[in-house]
Amino acid sequence: MTELHFWKTLQNIFAKRRTIPDNVGPPATTGRPSIFVDELRFRDGTALRLKKNSIVVITGPNNSGKSSVLHDIDVALSEGKPTGPVVSKVTFKTKGTISDFRAVIEDRAFTGNDAAYVMVSRFKVYRLEDLEKDFKSGFVGSKVSELFYSRLNAAARLGLVDPIGRNDWTSRPPDTPLQWLDFEFEAEDQISAAFKSAFGLSVVVNRTAGEKIMLHVCDGDLPEFDDFRDYRKWLSNLPSLESQGDGMKSFAAALLGIKIHPKSMILLDEPEAFLHAPQAYKLSEIITTGASEETQIWIATHSDDVVRGLLNNATDRNVIVRLDRRGNTTIAHVLDADEVKILWADPLLRTTDVLSALFHEIAVICEGESDVRFFRTLIDANKTSERLPDLRFYHVGGKDKIMTIVSALRALNVPVCAMCDLDVMSEKEKFLSLFKALGGDASAITADVDQITQHVRQRSTEMSGEEAARKLRAIADEMESEARVSSARRREISAVAKENSTWARLKADGYRGFGNAVIVQAFERVYVACRSIGLLINREGELEGLCRDSPQEPTSAWLADVLARNLATDPSLEDARKMLEELRISIRAVRQTAFEHLGARST
């Protein structure tokens, strides 16, 4: 080909793709045949029934078996072998006629001189006479099954964007997505647009690098050229994608796997690998909006950013699977698309980071941020030889919001504890509802709770309205000459309000403030029942009660003073260490109950 002819050919190509299209949505797949998972059964007996376009999000703590699920699906389809320690059985289903499948096989493989064979890859030859047999078996164990699905491992993805050899495409098929990209210009446009939405840079295929195909990144779209020499000079000055960070390479590799002749099933392991949180969210958004509506997608992830991106964009297709491990046994819990949609409708769940609890063995919900900071530091300072489950503390901005989060996490089968101040019992019905939300039988404590709340209501130590008004007027008189309301004045007003509330005084005094042995005994029974289901009530009333020789107000001053102490040995923090031990007891009970429940369900 002369240089002039080559340049005119490139001009025609560039004319079609000079401006990256706005519409980079899912490719059309009408009439495309497909292979997908119809049913998957876990070793614990849990069955997962799916649609051909389901998006399955596999979550769970480390070493719970997330990646193993993708491996088991891969081996079950490509080799037809029994599955591994997590998955016991996979049933596949096909859509399309035998003619549809033959057309795709001949399109994606290479038909040589012998019409009886096609080359799937350099070392894999397929006899077309096997097509009828493979079609009847759903292509399980077939040499051509790989043409209908992709498995994208975290480590292997980085290599997908490295420069690779250009071969004689008239005699053999491409082996890798990058080789296919050598002549799939529409896919190049879509990949470049998606990449630019995450990094602000476009992706360019270098088709002038001789025997190699390589990718570059550039700031902006492909410019117009009047001369081939200008084009070559411009291209030679572009940085290669290979020289960029692992985040860019991993992101581009995932796009290659999704966009190159779209598959009917994608197995994507750790899409967040090497990515910052915004890029992880963006990639999951692209997966749901850019992959075909006919594609079944499996994602094993450790990232709540990935989960959030999926849930925000495809709730009608999403299925959440949470795996947990007890000993050598993996236990699965499934939330189908309808349940996910209801769950994600809660604005509190959407706007907090509590979704990350999916990747921990237990979640501990607290009322405020100070509680989280204190107990997290207290645990670190008081380690024991006993392994504490992988836990994370969350604060939700007040006890009224705890039940919402508890209910959401239990729906996802996340073991959960809640730590509350003593006044959690001040509103009986809300308290009993929280008790039930954590799995307790409210009838077992109702009588004691009635006795406690009635006792508090009948206490005669409240100041009269006249006395409260007098104190507030005295504060108001002093404030009239002040330019602003100081924090000290606010505390004075707050103290009057607390003094006029029996529950506020109980928070300040702790359970001893009940002042009645019978009521204290009733509280102990309620306390033990709550601890057994993961509801831990602060006996000392509130956080500040765990160290009474520190300044009680504001909480920030108390926290700063306490965290400067030795949390493992300071005598003034003995009550705090006792509460930490109570938390450990509660965590063990909740974990045990969770496994017993799942074990009973699976049998």
C-alpha positions in Angstrom: 0.0 0.0 0.0 1.5 3.4 -1.0 1.7 6.1 1.7 -0.9 8.1 -0.1 -3.3 5.2 -0.3 -2.6 4.4 3.4 -3.2 8.0 4.4 -6.5 8.1 2.5 -7.6 4.9 4.2 -6.8 6.4 7.6 -8.6 9.6 6.7 -11.8 7.6 6.0 -11.4 5.8 9.3 -10.8 9.1 11.2 -13.8 10.7 9.4 -16.0 8.1 11.0 -14.5 8.4 14.5 -13.0 11.9 14.8 -15.7 13.0 17.3 -16.4 10.5 20.0 -20.2 9.9 20.1 -22.3 10.9 23.0 -24.2 7.7 22.9 -21.9 5.1 24.3 -24.6 2.9 25.8 -25.0 -0.8 25.6 -24.5 -2.4 22.1 -27.4 -3.9 20.3 -27.6 -7.7 20.8 -30.9 -8.5 19.0 -30.7 -12.0 17.7 -27.4 -12.7 19.5 -27.4 -16.2 21.1 -26.3 -16.4 24.7 -25.1 -18.8 27.4 -25.9 -17.8 31.0 -26.3 -19.3 34.5 -29.8 -20.4 35.2 -29.2 -21.8 38.7 -26.3 -21.9 41.0 -26.2 -23.9 44.2 -23.8 -23.2 47.1 -22.3 -25.9 49.3 -24.5 -24.9 52.2 -27.6 -25.7 50.1 -28.5 -22.1 49.2 -29.9 -22.0 45.6 -29.7 -18.9 43.3 -32.1 -18.7 40.4 -31.2 -16.0 37.8 -32.3 -14.3 34.6 -30.2 -13.9 31.5 -29.5 -10.2 32.4 -29.0 -10.5 36.2 -26.2 -8.6 37.7 -24.9 -10.7 40.6 -22.9 -8.8 43.2 -20.9 -11.2 45.5 -19.8 -9.6 48.7 -18.5 -10.8 52.1 -15.4 -10.6 54.4 -12.0 -11.6 53.2 -11.5 -15.3 52.4 -15.2 -16.0 52.4 -15.0 -17.4 48.8 -16.0 -14.5 46.5 -13.4 -15.1 43.8 -14.0 -18.9 44.1 -17.6 -18.4 42.9 -16.3 -16.9 39.6 -13.6 -19.6 39.3 -16.2 -22.4 39.8 -18.5 -20.9 37.1 -15.6 -20.6 34.7 -14.5 -24.2 35.2 -18.1 -25.6 35.1 -18.7 -24.0 31.7 -15.3 -24.3 30.0 -14.3 -27.7 31.3 -17.6 -29.3 32.4 -15.9 -30.3 35.7 -17.4 -30.5 39.2 -17.1 -27.3 41.1 -15.1 -26.4 44.1 -15.5 -25.8 47.9 -18.0 -23.0 47.6 -20.3 -23.9 44.7 -21.7 -27.4 44.4 -23.6 -27.2 41.1 -24.1 -24.7 38.2 -26.8 -25.2 35.6 -26.4 -23.2 32.4 -29.1 -22.2 29.9 -28.9 -21.1 26.3 -30.9 -18.7 24.2 -30.9 -18.9 20.4 -31.0 -21.5 17.6 -28.2 -23.7 16.5 -27.9 -21.5 13.4 -27.5 -18.4 15.6 -24.7 -20.0 17.5 -23.0 -21.2 14.3 -23.1 -17.6 12.9 -21.4 -16.2 16.0 -18.8 -19.0 16.1 -17.8 -18.4 12.5 -17.8 -14.6 13.1 -15.6 -14.7 16.2 -13.4 -17.6 15.3 -11.5 -18.0 12.0 -12.7 -20.0 9.0 -9.8 -21.3 7.0 -9.5 -23.3 3.9 -11.1 -26.3 5.5 -14.8 -25.5 5.9 -15.1 -28.3 8.5 -13.0 -26.5 11.1 -12.7 -23.1 12.7 -9.8 -21.7 14.8 -11.0 -20.4 18.2 -7.5 -19.3 19.0 -4.0 -20.1 17.9 -3.9 -23.4 19.6 -7.6 -24.3 19.7 -9.3 -25.9 16.6 -13.0 -26.7 16.6 -14.8 -29.2 14.4 -18.1 -27.7 13.2 -19.6 -31.2 13.2 -19.5 -31.1 17.0 -21.9 -28.1 17.0 -25.1 -30.1 17.2 -23.7 -32.2 20.2 -22.5 -29.1 22.0 -25.7 -27.2 21.3 -27.7 -30.0 23.0 -25.4 -30.0 26.0 -25.6 -26.2 26.3 -21.9 -25.9 25.3 -20.7 -27.1 28.7 -17.1 -28.2 28.2 -17.1 -27.1 24.6 -14.0 -25.5 23.0 -16.2 -22.6 21.8 -17.8 -21.7 25.1 -15.1 -19.1 25.7 -16.5 -17.1 22.7 -19.7 -16.4 24.8 -18.2 -15.3 28.1 -15.3 -13.5 29.6 -13.5 -14.0 32.9 -11.5 -10.9 34.0 -9.2 -11.5 36.9 -7.7 -8.6 38.8 -4.1 -9.6 38.3 -4.5 -10.7 34.7 -6.3 -7.6 33.6 -3.2 -5.4 33.7 -1.6 -7.4 31.0 -4.5 -7.0 28.6 -3.5 -3.5 27.7 0.2 -4.2 27.2 1.5 -3.8 23.6 0.9 -7.1 21.7 1.9 -8.5 18.3 -0.1 -7.9 15.2 -0.6 -11.0 13.2 -1.9 -12.0 9.8 -5.6 -11.8 10.4 -6.3 -13.5 7.1 -4.9 -16.8 8.4 -5.7 -16.8 12.1 -8.0 -15.1 14.6 -7.0 -12.5 17.2 -6.3 -14.1 20.6 -6.8 -11.0 22.9 -9.2 -8.1 23.2 -6.5 -5.7 22.2 -5.9 -7.6 19.0 -9.6 -7.5 18.3 -9.5 -3.7 18.9 -7.1 -3.4 15.9 -10.1 -3.4 13.6 -13.1 -2.8 15.9 -13.4 1.0 15.6 -16.9 1.3 17.2 -15.6 -0.5 20.3 -12.6 1.8 20.4 -14.9 4.8 20.4 -16.9 3.4 23.3 -13.9 2.5 25.3 -12.3 5.9 24.7 -15.5 7.8 25.8 -15.9 5.7 28.9 -12.2 6.1 29.8 -12.5 9.9 29.3 -15.5 10.1 31.6 -13.3 8.7 34.4 -9.9 10.2 33.8 -10.4 13.1 31.4 -8.2 11.4 28.8 -9.1 9.7 25.6 -7.7 6.3 24.5 -6.1 6.0 21.0 -5.1 2.8 19.2 -1.7 3.1 17.5 -2.1 1.3 14.2 1.2 2.5 12.8 3.6 0.7 15.3 4.6 -2.0 12.9 4.3 -5.5 14.3 2.8 -4.2 17.5 -0.6 -2.9 18.5 -0.5 -0.5 21.4 -2.7 2.1 23.2 -2.0 5.7 24.0 -3.7 8.3 26.0 -4.3 11.9 24.9 -5.9 15.0 26.3 -8.9 15.7 24.1 -10.3 14.0 21.0 -8.4 13.0 17.9 -7.5 16.2 15.9 -7.7 16.6 12.2 -4.6 16.2 10.1 -3.7 17.5 6.6 -0.6 15.3 6.3 0.2 11.8 7.4 3.6 13.0 8.7 1.7 15.3 11.1 -0.4 12.4 12.3 2.7 10.2 12.9 4.4 13.0 14.8 1.4 13.7 16.9 1.0 10.0 17.7 4.7 9.6 18.6 4.4 12.3 21.2 1.5 10.7 23.0 2.3 8.8 26.2 1.5 5.1 26.1 -1.1 3.6 28.3 1.4 1.0 29.3 3.4 3.8 31.0 0.5 5.0 33.1 -0.5 3.9 36.5 -2.1 0.5 37.3 -5.4 2.2 37.9 -5.7 3.5 34.4 -4.5 0.1 33.0 -6.9 -1.9 35.1 -9.9 0.4 34.2 -9.1 0.2 30.4 -8.6 -3.6 30.6 -12.1 -4.0 32.2 -13.6 -1.9 29.4 -11.9 -4.1 26.8 -13.4 -7.1 28.3 -16.9 -5.6 28.3 -16.9 -3.8 25.0 -15.1 -6.2 22.6 -17.7 -8.2 20.7 -20.0 -8.2 23.8 -20.3 -11.5 25.6 -23.5 -13.0 27.0 -21.8 -13.5 30.4 -19.0 -11.5 32.1 -17.2 -12.7 35.3 -15.4 -9.7 36.7 -13.2 -10.2 39.8 -12.4 -7.2 42.0 -13.2 -4.4 39.5 -12.0 -1.9 42.1 -8.4 -3.3 42.0 -5.8 -0.4 41.7 -8.6 2.2 41.5 -9.4 5.1 43.7 -13.0 5.3 45.1 -14.4 7.6 42.4 -13.0 5.5 39.5 -14.3 2.3 41.2 -17.8 3.9 41.4 -17.5 5.1 37.8 -16.5 1.7 36.5 -19.5 0.0 38.2 -21.7 2.7 36.7 -20.3 2.0 33.2 -20.8 -1.8 33.7 -24.5 -1.4 34.4 -25.3 1.3 31.9 -22.8 0.3 29.1 -23.1 -3.5 29.1 -25.8 -5.1 27.1 -29.3 -5.5 28.6 -28.9 -9.1 27.5 -25.6 -9.7 29.4 -25.4 -11.6 32.7 -22.8 -10.0 34.9 -21.0 -11.5 37.9 -19.0 -9.2 40.1 -16.9 -10.3 43.1 -15.9 -7.2 45.0 -14.5 -5.8 48.3 -15.7 -2.3 47.6 -18.8 -0.5 48.7 -18.1 2.1 46.0 -18.6 -0.6 43.4 -21.8 -1.9 45.1 -23.1 1.7 45.4 -22.5 2.4 41.7 -24.3 -0.8 40.7 -27.3 -0.2 43.0 -27.7 3.4 41.9 -28.0 2.4 38.3 -29.5 -1.1 37.9 -31.7 -2.0 40.8 -34.1 -4.0 38.6 -31.3 -6.4 37.7 -29.2 -6.6 40.8 -28.9 -9.6 43.1 -26.7 -9.4 46.2 -25.0 -12.5 47.5 -23.2 -12.2 50.9 -20.8 -14.9 51.8 -19.5 -15.7 55.2 -17.3 -18.4 56.5 -17.4 -20.5 59.6 -14.4 -22.8 59.8 -14.1 -24.5 56.4 -17.8 -23.9 55.5 -18.9 -21.0 53.3 -22.5 -19.8 54.0 -24.4 -17.8 51.4 -27.3 -15.3 51.8 -29.1 -14.1 48.8 -31.1 -10.9 48.3 -33.0 -10.9 45.0 -33.6 -7.9 42.7 -37.0 -7.0 44.3 -35.6 -7.1 47.8 -32.6 -5.0 46.8 -34.9 -2.4 45.2 -36.9 -2.1 48.5 -33.7 -1.9 50.5 -32.0 0.7 48.4 -35.1 2.9 48.5 -34.1 3.9 52.1 -32.3 7.3 51.8 -30.3 6.6 55.1 -28.7 3.5 53.6 -27.9 5.3 50.3 -26.3 8.3 52.0 -24.1 6.7 54.7 -21.1 4.4 54.5 -22.8 1.6 56.3 -23.0 -0.4 53.1 -19.3 -1.3 53.7 -20.5 -3.6 56.5 -21.1 -6.1 53.7 -17.4 -6.7 53.7 -16.9 -7.2 57.5 -17.8 -10.0 59.8 -19.8 -7.8 62.1 -21.1 -4.2 62.2 -21.4 -2.2 65.4 -23.8 0.7 65.3 -23.4 3.6 67.6 -25.4 6.8 68.2 -22.7 9.4 67.6 -19.3 9.9 66.1 -17.6 10.3 69.5 -18.8 6.8 70.5 -17.2 5.4 67.4 -13.9 7.1 68.0 -13.8 6.2 71.6 -14.6 2.5 71.3 -12.5 2.0 68.2 -9.5 3.4 70.2 -10.4 1.4 73.3 -10.4 -1.9 71.4 -7.0 -1.1 69.8 -5.6 -0.4 73.3 -7.0 -3.5 74.9 -6.2 -6.4 72.6 -6.4 -9.9 73.8 -5.2 -13.3 72.6 -8.8 -14.1 71.5 -9.4 -13.2 67.9 -12.1 -10.6 67.6 -14.1 -10.9 64.4 -13.4 -8.3 61.7 -15.7 -5.5 62.8 -16.4 -1.9 61.9 -18.1 0.8 63.9 -20.7 3.1 62.4 -22.5 6.1 63.7 -25.9 7.1 62.5 -26.6 10.4 64.2 -28.9 9.5 67.0 -30.7 6.5 68.5 -33.9 7.0 66.4 -32.0 6.0 63.2 -30.4 2.9 64.6 -33.3 0.6 63.9 -33.4 1.5 60.2 -29.8 0.6 59.8 -30.1 -2.5 61.9 -33.0 -3.7 59.8 -31.2 -3.0 56.6 -28.0 -4.9 57.6 -29.9 -7.9 59.0 -31.7 -8.1 55.6 -28.3 -8.4 54.1 -27.4 -11.0 56.7 -24.7 -8.9 58.2 -24.3 -9.7 62.0 -24.9 -6.5 63.8 -24.6 -5.0 67.3 -26.0 -1.7 68.5 -24.6 0.4 71.4 -27.0 2.8 73.0 -27.3 5.2 75.9 -29.5 4.3 78.9 -32.3 6.5 77.6 -32.9 4.1 74.7 -35.7 2.7 76.9 -37.4 6.1 77.3 -39.8 5.4 74.4 -41.1 1.9 75.2 -42.5 1.0 71.8 -39.5 2.2 69.9 -37.2 0.3 72.2 -39.2 -2.9 71.9 -39.2 -2.5 68.1 -35.4 -2.2 68.1 -35.3 -5.3 70.3 -37.4 -7.3 67.8 -35.4 -5.9 64.8 -32.3 -7.5 66.4 -34.1 -10.8 66.6 -35.3 -10.7 70.2 -38.7 -11.8 71.5 -40.2 -8.6 72.9 -42.6 -10.5 75.1 -39.7 -11.8 77.2 -38.8 -8.3 78.4 -42.1 -6.3 78.1 -43.1 -6.7 81.8 -39.6 -5.5 83.0 -39.6 -2.6 80.5 -43.1 -1.5 81.7 -41.9 -1.6 85.3 -38.8 0.5 84.5 -40.6 3.1 82.4 -43.4 3.5 84.9 -41.0 3.9 87.7 -39.1 6.7 85.8 -42.4 8.5 85.0 -43.5 8.5 88.6 -40.3 9.9 90.0 -41.1 13.1 92.0 -37.7 14.7 91.8 -38.5 16.7 88.7 -38.3 20.5 89.2 -41.5 22.4 88.8 -42.2 24.5 85.7 -42.0 27.6 87.8 -38.5 26.7 89.0 -37.3 25.8 85.5 -38.6 29.1 84.2 -36.9 31.0 87.0 -33.5 29.5 86.1 -34.0 30.1 82.4 -35.0 33.8 83.1 -31.8 34.3 85.2 -29.7 33.0 82.3 -31.6 35.2 79.8 -31.1 38.3 82.0 -27.3 37.7 82.0 -27.3 37.2 78.2 -29.0 40.5 77.3 -25.7 42.4 77.5 -23.7 39.8 75.6 -22.9 40.2 71.9 -23.3 36.5 71.1 -24.5 33.3 72.7 -21.4 31.6 73.9 -20.9 27.8 74.1 -20.9 28.1 77.9 -24.3 29.7 77.8 -25.6 27.0 75.6 -24.4 24.4 78.1 -26.2 26.2 80.9 -29.5 26.2 79.1 -29.0 22.5 78.2 -28.2 21.7 81.8 -31.6 23.2 82.9 -33.4 21.1 80.3 -31.6 18.0 81.5 -32.3 18.7 85.1 -36.0 18.8 84.3 -35.9 15.4 82.5 -35.8 12.2 84.6 -34.2 10.3 81.7 -31.6 13.0 81.1 -30.7 12.7 84.8 -30.5 8.9 84.5 -28.1 9.3 81.6 -26.0 11.5 83.8 -26.2 9.2 86.9 -26.2 5.7 85.2 -28.4 2.8 86.2 -27.7 3.4 89.9 -29.9 6.5 89.4 -33.0 4.2 89.4 -32.6 4.3 93.2 -34.7 1.1 93.7 -33.4 -2.4 94.1 -36.4 -4.0 92.4 -36.1 -1.7 89.4 -32.3 -2.3 89.2 -33.0 -6.0 89.1 -35.5 -5.5 86.3 -32.9 -3.5 84.4 -30.4 -6.2 84.8 -32.8 -8.8 83.3 -33.4 -6.4 80.3 -29.7 -5.7 80.0 -28.7 -9.4 79.8 -31.5 -10.1 77.3 -30.4 -7.2 75.1 -26.8 -8.2 75.3 -27.6 -11.7 74.0 -29.0 -10.3 70.8 -26.5 -7.6 70.1 -28.1 -4.6 71.9 -25.6 -3.2 74.4 -27.0 -0.6 76.8 -24.5 1.7 78.5 -24.9 1.0 82.2 -23.2 4.3 83.0 -25.9 6.2 81.2 -23.9 7.8 78.4 -20.4 7.9 76.9 -19.2 10.5 79.4 -20.3 8.3 82.3 -17.5 5.9 81.4 -14.9 8.3 82.8 -16.5 10.7 85.3 -13.4 12.6 86.3 -13.1 14.1 82.9 -14.9 17.3 81.8 -18.5 16.2 81.1 -19.3 18.9 78.6 -18.8 19.4 75.8 -18.3 15.8 74.6 -15.4 16.8 72.4 -13.5 18.1 75.5 -14.3 14.8 77.3 -13.1 12.8 74.3 -9.9 14.7 73.9 -9.0 14.3 77.6 -9.8 10.6 77.7 -8.0 9.6 74.5 -4.8 11.2 75.9 -4.9 8.7 78.8 -3.7 5.1 78.9 -6.9 3.3 77.9 -5.5 -0.1 79.0 -4.4 0.8 82.6 -6.0 4.1 83.8 -8.2 3.3 86.8 -10.7 5.9 85.9 -11.5 3.9 82.7 -12.3 0.7 84.4 -16.0 1.1 83.6 -15.1 1.6 79.9 -13.0 -1.6 79.9 -15.9 -3.5 81.5 -18.2 -2.3 78.7 -15.7 -3.4 76.2 -15.7 -6.9 77.6 -19.6 -6.8 77.5 -19.3 -5.9 73.8 -17.0 -8.9 73.2 -19.6 -11.1 74.9 -22.4 -9.6 72.7 -20.3 -10.0 69.5 -19.7 -13.7 70.2 -23.4 -14.3 70.9 -24.5 -12.5 67.7 -22.0 -14.4 65.5 -23.1 -17.7 67.0 -26.8 -16.9 66.5 -26.2 -15.9 62.9 -24.4 -19.1 62.0 -27.0 -21.3 63.8 -29.8 -19.5 61.8 -28.0 -20.0 58.5 -27.1 -23.5 59.3 -30.7 -24.4 60.1 -31.9 -22.6 56.9 -29.4 -24.5 54.7 -30.5 -27.9 56.0 
